[in-house]
């Protein structure tokens, strides 16, 4: 019997709770695929599960997305073959040398895309896709503020919006990160100074939409950066969850629209997943998106990778390799 290992958390807490667990690789059941992992994508959502911000039974099998080769098919699986490279983005057990996945949740990876690139881009790229194409489809005439513009999602969302013709005001945590972001307006000022900087850029008009994956630290600045009847998209909690919101707060901010989307609701069916994946891979092939892997860690060093991510010491995407 083949053996493998995975990185788990037996309790909630900091990166130090992450540990290795060896296991016997199981056989896939009906409708399932057995994948041998080639690369794993690191995402902020992984830290939410580790800390207990998102509920998941202990011990937590960490990881949301991975790429690998199919080594076995379960019964009733059609459309896939052994040896084919596939990717998955749903939570549960991606930090592993082998993984059982539902065939309905797997997406074929084009041969032109390396497994490390695919692992670095799937969840973040599909997130950028639904934010830019469906949650608020910013285009010509729209002014969009993107937080953490040099990060995993931001580094894909900014060029996606620019390609659609939107005016993008990008905000990053440092001058070094801001220098990596394309476009005319790449800022790195303190959050307290951001609304005034946007006021100057827009000549007082402010933003149509804010895409905010930072959470608590940026919340006030984001609201203050919107025009009346602007659209607030809070899609992440990198600095912690946003404070409790009263409907009157949205009225006082200018009749603001607010949404808290999640990727699962935008790729809930195989058909939706296929459409979104197609848009993502097409933009990579066209050179619109140029995924950047800023750092690579061994899978066994997942705790170290989490520390770097949470301290905002990373740029672009981070990949774990077995």
C-alpha positions as a Markdown table, in Angstrom:
| # | Residue | x | y | z |
|---|---|---|---|---|
| 1 | Unk | 0.0 | 0.0 | 0.0 |
| 2 | Unk | 1.3 | 3.5 | -0.9 |
| 3 | Unk | 1.9 | 5.9 | 2.0 |
| 4 | Unk | 1.8 | 9.7 | 1.9 |
| 5 | Unk | 1.7 | 12.6 | 4.3 |
| 6 | Unk | -0.4 | 15.7 | 4.9 |
| 7 | Unk | -0.2 | 18.8 | 7.0 |
| 8 | Unk | -2.9 | 19.2 | 9.6 |
| 9 | Unk | -3.9 | 21.2 | 12.7 |
| 10 | Unk | -5.1 | 19.3 | 15.7 |
| 11 | Unk | -6.1 | 22.6 | 17.5 |
| 12 | Unk | -6.8 | 26.2 | 16.5 |
| 13 | Unk | -4.0 | 28.7 | 16.8 |
| 14 | Unk | -0.9 | 30.1 | 15.1 |
| 15 | Unk | 1.3 | 28.5 | 12.5 |
| 16 | Unk | 2.9 | 26.4 | 15.2 |
| 17 | Unk | -0.1 | 24.2 | 15.4 |
| 18 | Unk | 0.6 | 22.8 | 11.9 |
| 19 | Unk | 2.1 | 19.3 | 12.0 |
| 20 | Unk | 2.7 | 16.4 | 9.6 |
| 21 | Unk | 0.6 | 13.3 | 9.6 |
| 22 | Unk | 1.4 | 10.1 | 7.6 |
| 23 | Unk | -1.4 | 8.1 | 6.1 |
| 24 | Unk | -2.1 | 5.1 | 3.8 |
| 25 | Unk | -3.3 | 6.4 | 0.4 |
| 26 | Unk | -6.9 | 5.2 | -0.1 |
| 27 | Unk | -8.7 | 4.1 | -3.3 |
| 28 | Unk | -11.1 | 6.5 | -4.9 |
| 29 | Unk | -14.8 | 5.8 | -4.5 |
| 30 | Unk | -17.7 | 6.3 | -7.0 |
| 31 | Unk | -17.4 | 9.7 | -8.7 |
| 32 | Unk | -13.9 | 10.3 | -7.2 |
| 33 | Unk | -10.4 | 10.8 | -8.5 |
| 34 | Unk | -7.1 | 9.9 | -6.7 |
| 35 | Unk | -4.6 | 12.7 | -7.4 |
| 36 | Unk | -0.8 | 12.6 | -6.8 |
| 37 | Unk | 0.1 | 16.2 | -5.9 |
| 38 | Unk | 2.6 | 18.2 | -7.9 |
| 39 | Unk | 2.0 | 21.6 | -6.3 |
| 40 | Unk | -0.2 | 23.3 | -3.7 |
| 41 | Unk | -1.4 | 26.9 | -3.6 |
| 42 | Unk | -1.2 | 28.8 | -0.4 |
| 43 | Unk | -4.2 | 31.1 | 0.4 |
| 44 | Unk | -5.3 | 33.3 | 3.2 |
| 45 | Unk | -8.4 | 31.2 | 3.6 |
| 46 | Unk | -6.1 | 28.4 | 4.8 |
| 47 | Unk | -5.1 | 30.6 | 7.8 |
| 48 | Unk | -8.8 | 31.3 | 8.6 |
| 49 | Unk | -9.4 | 27.6 | 9.0 |
| 50 | Unk | -6.3 | 27.1 | 11.1 |
| 51 | Unk | -7.3 | 29.9 | 13.5 |
| 52 | Unk | -10.9 | 28.8 | 13.7 |
| 53 | Unk | -12.3 | 31.9 | 12.0 |
| 54 | Unk | -14.0 | 29.5 | 9.6 |
| 55 | Unk | -15.5 | 26.4 | 11.2 |
| 56 | Unk | -14.1 | 23.0 | 10.3 |
| 57 | Unk | -13.9 | 19.8 | 12.5 |
| 58 | Unk | -10.6 | 19.1 | 14.2 |
| 59 | Unk | -8.1 | 17.9 | 13.2 |
| 60 | Unk | -8.2 | 20.2 | 10.3 |
| 61 | Unk | -6.9 | 18.9 | 7.0 |
| 62 | Unk | -5.4 | 22.1 | 5.7 |
| 63 | Unk | -5.5 | 23.4 | 2.2 |
| 64 | Unk | -7.9 | 24.6 | -0.5 |
| 65 | Unk | -6.2 | 24.0 | -3.9 |
| 66 | Unk | -3.8 | 21.6 | -5.5 |
| 67 | Unk | -2.7 | 20.4 | -8.8 |
| 68 | Unk | -1.6 | 16.9 | -9.7 |
| 69 | Unk | -1.8 | 13.8 | -11.9 |
| 70 | Unk | -4.7 | 11.4 | -11.8 |
| 71 | Unk | -3.4 | 8.0 | -10.7 |
| 72 | Unk | -6.7 | 6.2 | -10.2 |
| 73 | Unk | -10.4 | 6.6 | -11.2 |
| 74 | Unk | -13.4 | 5.7 | -9.1 |
| 75 | Unk | -16.5 | 4.0 | -10.5 |
| 76 | Unk | -18.9 | 6.1 | -12.7 |
| 77 | Unk | -16.2 | 8.7 | -13.6 |
| 78 | Unk | -16.4 | 10.0 | -17.1 |
| 79 | Unk | -14.3 | 12.6 | -18.9 |
| 80 | Unk | -11.0 | 12.0 | -17.1 |
| 81 | Unk | -8.1 | 9.6 | -17.7 |
| 82 | Unk | -5.2 | 8.3 | -15.6 |
| 83 | Unk | -2.1 | 10.6 | -16.1 |
| 84 | Unk | -4.2 | 13.7 | -16.8 |
| 85 | Unk | -3.3 | 16.8 | -14.9 |
| 86 | Unk | -6.2 | 18.4 | -12.9 |
| 87 | Unk | -6.7 | 21.0 | -10.3 |
| 88 | Unk | -9.1 | 21.5 | -7.5 |
| 89 | Unk | -10.0 | 24.5 | -5.4 |
| 90 | Unk | -12.5 | 23.4 | -2.7 |
| 91 | Unk | -11.4 | 23.3 | 0.9 |
| 92 | Unk | -10.1 | 20.2 | 2.7 |
| 93 | Unk | -6.8 | 18.4 | 2.5 |
| 94 | Unk | -4.9 | 20.1 | -0.3 |
| 95 | Unk | -1.7 | 20.1 | 1.9 |
| 96 | Unk | -1.0 | 16.4 | 1.1 |
| 97 | Unk | 1.1 | 14.2 | -1.2 |
| 98 | Unk | -2.1 | 12.5 | -2.4 |
| 99 | Unk | -5.7 | 13.6 | -2.4 |
| 100 | Unk | -9.1 | 12.1 | -3.1 |
| 101 | Unk | -11.3 | 14.6 | -5.0 |
| 102 | Unk | -14.8 | 14.7 | -6.5 |
| 103 | Unk | -14.6 | 14.5 | -10.3 |
| 104 | Unk | -17.3 | 17.1 | -10.5 |
| 105 | Unk | -15.1 | 19.6 | -8.7 |
| 106 | Unk | -11.9 | 18.9 | -10.7 |
| 107 | Unk | -10.8 | 21.1 | -13.7 |
| 108 | Unk | -8.5 | 19.9 | -16.5 |
| 109 | Unk | -5.3 | 22.0 | -16.5 |
| 110 | Unk | -4.0 | 22.9 | -20.0 |
| 111 | Unk | -0.7 | 21.3 | -20.9 |
| 112 | Unk | 0.7 | 24.8 | -21.6 |
| 113 | Unk | 0.4 | 25.8 | -17.9 |
| 114 | Unk | 3.0 | 24.4 | -15.5 |
| 115 | Unk | 1.5 | 22.8 | -12.3 |
| 116 | Unk | 3.2 | 25.4 | -10.1 |
| 117 | Unk | 1.6 | 28.2 | -12.0 |
| 118 | Unk | -1.8 | 26.5 | -12.0 |
| 119 | Unk | -1.6 | 25.9 | -8.3 |
| 120 | Unk | -0.6 | 29.5 | -7.7 |
| 121 | Unk | -3.5 | 30.9 | -9.8 |
| 122 | Unk | -6.6 | 28.7 | -9.6 |
| 123 | Unk | -8.3 | 29.9 | -6.4 |
| 124 | Unk | -7.0 | 33.4 | -6.6 |
| 125 | Unk | -7.7 | 33.6 | -10.4 |
| 126 | Unk | -11.2 | 32.2 | -10.0 |
| 127 | Unk | -11.8 | 34.7 | -7.2 |
| 128 | Unk | -10.5 | 37.6 | -9.4 |
| 129 | Unk | -12.8 | 36.3 | -12.2 |
| 130 | Unk | -16.0 | 36.4 | -10.1 |
| 131 | Unk | -15.1 | 39.7 | -8.6 |
| 132 | Unk | -14.4 | 41.4 | -11.9 |
| 133 | Unk | -17.0 | 39.6 | -14.0 |
| 134 | Unk | -20.0 | 39.0 | -11.8 |
| 135 | Unk | -19.9 | 40.6 | -8.3 |
| 136 | Unk | -19.3 | 44.1 | -9.8 |
| 137 | Unk | -18.4 | 44.0 | -13.5 |
| 138 | Unk | -16.3 | 47.1 | -13.5 |
| 139 | Unk | -15.5 | 48.5 | -17.0 |
| 140 | Unk | -15.0 | 51.7 | -18.9 |
| 141 | Unk | -16.2 | 54.7 | -16.8 |
| 142 | Unk | -15.8 | 52.9 | -13.5 |
| 143 | Unk | -13.2 | 53.7 | -10.9 |
| 144 | Unk | -12.2 | 50.7 | -8.8 |
| 145 | Unk | -10.1 | 50.6 | -5.6 |
| 146 | Unk | -8.2 | 47.3 | -5.2 |
| 147 | Unk | -6.6 | 46.6 | -1.8 |
| 148 | Unk | -3.5 | 44.3 | -1.5 |
| 149 | Unk | -2.8 | 45.0 | -5.1 |
| 150 | Unk | 0.5 | 43.1 | -5.1 |
| 151 | Unk | -0.9 | 40.1 | -3.4 |
| 152 | Unk | -2.3 | 36.8 | -4.7 |
| 153 | Unk | -5.8 | 38.0 | -5.7 |
| 154 | Unk | -4.9 | 41.6 | -6.2 |
| 155 | Unk | -2.0 | 40.9 | -8.7 |
| 156 | Unk | -4.6 | 39.2 | -10.9 |
| 157 | Unk | -7.6 | 41.4 | -10.3 |
| 158 | Unk | -5.8 | 44.7 | -11.2 |
| 159 | Unk | -4.7 | 43.6 | -14.8 |
| 160 | Unk | -8.1 | 41.9 | -15.3 |
| 161 | Unk | -9.9 | 45.2 | -14.5 |
| 162 | Unk | -7.5 | 47.3 | -16.5 |
| 163 | Unk | -8.1 | 45.0 | -19.5 |
| 164 | Unk | -11.8 | 45.7 | -19.2 |
| 165 | Unk | -11.1 | 49.4 | -19.4 |
| 166 | Unk | -11.7 | 50.4 | -15.7 |
| 167 | Unk | -9.7 | 53.0 | -14.0 |
| 168 | Unk | -7.9 | 51.1 | -11.2 |
| 169 | Unk | -6.5 | 52.7 | -8.0 |
| 170 | Unk | -4.3 | 50.1 | -6.5 |
| 171 | Unk | -3.2 | 50.1 | -2.9 |
| 172 | Unk | -0.3 | 48.1 | -1.4 |
| 173 | Unk | 1.4 | 47.8 | 1.9 |
| 174 | Unk | 4.8 | 49.1 | 0.9 |
| 175 | Unk | 6.5 | 51.1 | -1.8 |
| 176 | Unk | 8.3 | 48.0 | -2.9 |
| 177 | Unk | 5.0 | 46.2 | -3.5 |
| 178 | Unk | 3.4 | 49.2 | -5.1 |
| 179 | Unk | 6.2 | 49.3 | -7.7 |
| 180 | Unk | 5.2 | 45.9 | -8.9 |
| 181 | Unk | 1.6 | 46.8 | -9.7 |
| 182 | Unk | 0.7 | 47.9 | -13.3 |
| 183 | Unk | -1.4 | 50.9 | -14.0 |
| 184 | Unk | -1.3 | 54.6 | -13.5 |
| 185 | Unk | -2.4 | 54.8 | -9.9 |
| 186 | Unk | -0.4 | 52.5 | -7.5 |
| 187 | Unk | -0.5 | 53.8 | -3.9 |
| 188 | Unk | 1.1 | 52.7 | -0.6 |
| 189 | Unk | 0.0 | 55.3 | 1.8 |
| 190 | Unk | -1.4 | 54.7 | 5.3 |
| 191 | Unk | -5.1 | 53.7 | 5.3 |
| 192 | Unk | -5.9 | 56.9 | 7.1 |
| 193 | Unk | -4.5 | 58.9 | 4.2 |
| 194 | Unk | -6.1 | 56.8 | 1.4 |
| 195 | Unk | -9.5 | 58.4 | 1.0 |
| 196 | Unk | -7.9 | 61.9 | 0.6 |
| 197 | Unk | -5.4 | 60.5 | -2.0 |
| 198 | Unk | -8.4 | 59.0 | -3.9 |
| 199 | Unk | -10.2 | 62.3 | -3.7 |
| 200 | Unk | -7.3 | 64.0 | -5.4 |
| 201 | Unk | -7.0 | 61.4 | -8.1 |
| 202 | Unk | -10.7 | 61.3 | -8.9 |
| 203 | Unk | -11.2 | 65.1 | -8.4 |
| 204 | Unk | -13.7 | 64.5 | -5.7 |
| 205 | Unk | -15.8 | 61.9 | -7.5 |
| 206 | Unk | -14.4 | 58.9 | -5.5 |
| 207 | Unk | -14.8 | 55.2 | -6.4 |
| 208 | Unk | -17.7 | 53.2 | -7.9 |
| 209 | Unk | -16.5 | 50.0 | -6.3 |
| 210 | Unk | -14.0 | 48.9 | -3.7 |
| 211 | Unk | -12.6 | 45.3 | -3.7 |
| 212 | Unk | -11.4 | 44.7 | -0.2 |
| 213 | Unk | -9.8 | 41.5 | 1.0 |
| 214 | Unk | -8.0 | 43.1 | 3.9 |
| 215 | Unk | -11.0 | 43.3 | 6.3 |
| 216 | Unk | -10.8 | 45.1 | 9.7 |
| 217 | Unk | -7.8 | 47.4 | 9.0 |
| 218 | Unk | -9.1 | 48.8 | 5.8 |
| 219 | Unk | -12.8 | 48.9 | 6.5 |
| 220 | Unk | -13.2 | 52.6 | 7.4 |
| 221 | Unk | -10.9 | 53.7 | 4.6 |
| 222 | Unk | -12.8 | 51.6 | 2.1 |
| 223 | Unk | -16.2 | 53.1 | 3.0 |
| 224 | Unk | -14.7 | 56.6 | 2.9 |
| 225 | Unk | -13.3 | 56.0 | -0.6 |
| 226 | Unk | -16.7 | 55.3 | -2.1 |
| 227 | Unk | -19.0 | 57.7 | -3.9 |
| 228 | Unk | -22.7 | 57.9 | -3.1 |
| 229 | Unk | -24.4 | 54.6 | -4.0 |
| 230 | Unk | -21.0 | 53.0 | -4.4 |
| 231 | Unk | -20.5 | 49.2 | -4.2 |
| 232 | Unk | -18.5 | 47.7 | -1.3 |
| 233 | Unk | -17.1 | 44.2 | -2.0 |
| 234 | Unk | -15.6 | 42.7 | 1.2 |
| 235 | Unk | -14.3 | 39.3 | 0.1 |
| 236 | Unk | -11.6 | 38.6 | 2.7 |
| 237 | Unk | -10.4 | 39.0 | 6.3 |
| 238 | Unk | -6.6 | 39.2 | 6.0 |
| 239 | Unk | -6.4 | 41.6 | 9.0 |
| 240 | Unk | -9.4 | 40.1 | 10.8 |
| 241 | Unk | -13.1 | 40.3 | 10.2 |
| 242 | Unk | -14.8 | 43.7 | 9.6 |
| 243 | Unk | -16.7 | 45.2 | 12.6 |
| 244 | Unk | -20.4 | 44.7 | 13.1 |
| 245 | Unk | -22.3 | 46.7 | 10.6 |
| 246 | Unk | -25.6 | 48.5 | 11.1 |
| 247 | Unk | -27.8 | 49.3 | 8.0 |
| 248 | Unk | -27.8 | 52.9 | 9.1 |
| 249 | Unk | -24.0 | 53.0 | 8.7 |
| 250 | Unk | -24.4 | 52.2 | 5.0 |
| 251 | Unk | -27.0 | 55.0 | 4.7 |
| 252 | Unk | -24.7 | 57.5 | 6.4 |
| 253 | Unk | -21.8 | 56.5 | 4.1 |
| 254 | Unk | -23.9 | 57.4 | 1.0 |
| 255 | Unk | -26.5 | 54.7 | 0.5 |
| 256 | Unk | -23.7 | 52.2 | 0.0 |
| 257 | Unk | -24.3 | 48.7 | -1.5 |
| 258 | Unk | -22.5 | 45.9 | 0.5 |
| 259 | Unk | -21.8 | 42.3 | -0.4 |
| 260 | Unk | -19.7 | 39.6 | 1.2 |
| 261 | Unk | -19.3 | 37.0 | -1.7 |
| 262 | Unk | -17.5 | 33.7 | -1.6 |
| 263 | Unk | -16.1 | 31.7 | -4.5 |
| 264 | Unk | -18.1 | 28.5 | -3.8 |
| 265 | Unk | -21.3 | 30.3 | -4.8 |
| 266 | Unk | -19.9 | 31.3 | -8.2 |
| 267 | Unk | -18.6 | 27.8 | -9.1 |
| 268 | Unk | -21.4 | 25.7 | -7.5 |
| 269 | Unk | -21.9 | 23.6 | -10.6 |
| 270 | Unk | -19.5 | 21.9 | -13.0 |
| 271 | Unk | -20.8 | 24.1 | -15.8 |
| 272 | Unk | -20.1 | 27.3 | -13.8 |
| 273 | Unk | -16.6 | 26.0 | -12.9 |
| 274 | Unk | -15.9 | 25.3 | -16.5 |
| 275 | Unk | -16.9 | 28.7 | -17.7 |
| 276 | Unk | -14.9 | 30.5 | -15.0 |
| 277 | Unk | -11.8 | 28.3 | -15.5 |
| 278 | Unk | -12.0 | 29.0 | -19.3 |
| 279 | Unk | -12.0 | 32.8 | -18.7 |
| 280 | Unk | -9.1 | 32.5 | -16.4 |
| 281 | Unk | -6.9 | 30.2 | -18.6 |
| 282 | Unk | -7.8 | 32.3 | -21.7 |
| 283 | Unk | -6.5 | 35.4 | -20.0 |
| 284 | Unk | -3.3 | 33.7 | -19.0 |
| 285 | Unk | -2.8 | 32.4 | -22.6 |
| 286 | Unk | -3.4 | 35.9 | -23.9 |
| 287 | Unk | -0.8 | 37.4 | -21.6 |
| 288 | Unk | -3.3 | 39.6 | -19.8 |
| 289 | Unk | -2.6 | 37.8 | -16.6 |
| 290 | Unk | 1.0 | 37.0 | -15.8 |
| 291 | Unk | 1.0 | 34.9 | -12.6 |
| 292 | Unk | 4.0 | 35.6 | -10.4 |
| 293 | Unk | 5.2 | 33.1 | -7.9 |
| 294 | Unk | 7.0 | 35.1 | -5.3 |
| 295 | Unk | 8.1 | 32.3 | -3.1 |
| 296 | Unk | 8.1 | 28.5 | -2.9 |
| 297 | Unk | 8.2 | 26.3 | 0.2 |
| 298 | Unk | 8.4 | 22.6 | 0.9 |
| 299 | Unk | 5.1 | 21.2 | 1.9 |
| 300 | Unk | 6.6 | 20.2 | 5.2 |
| 301 | Unk | 7.4 | 23.9 | 5.8 |
| 302 | Unk | 3.8 | 25.0 | 5.7 |
| 303 | Unk | 4.0 | 26.7 | 9.1 |
| 304 | Unk | 6.8 | 28.9 | 7.8 |
| 305 | Unk | 4.8 | 29.8 | 4.7 |
| 306 | Unk | 1.8 | 30.8 | 6.9 |
| 307 | Unk | 4.0 | 33.1 | 9.0 |
| 308 | Unk | 5.3 | 34.8 | 5.9 |
| 309 | Unk | 1.8 | 35.2 | 4.5 |
| 310 | Unk | 0.3 | 36.6 | 7.7 |
| 311 | Unk | 3.1 | 39.1 | 8.2 |
| 312 | Unk | 2.6 | 40.5 | 4.7 |
| 313 | Unk | 6.2 | 39.4 | 3.8 |
| 314 | Unk | 5.0 | 37.7 | 0.6 |
| 315 | Unk | 4.5 | 39.1 | -2.9 |
| 316 | Unk | 2.5 | 37.5 | -5.7 |
| 317 | Unk | 1.6 | 33.9 | -5.0 |
| 318 | Unk | 3.1 | 31.3 | -2.7 |
| 319 | Unk | 3.4 | 27.6 | -3.7 |
| 320 | Unk | 4.1 | 24.5 | -1.6 |
| 321 | Unk | 5.7 | 21.5 | -3.2 |
| 322 | Unk | 5.9 | 17.9 | -1.8 |
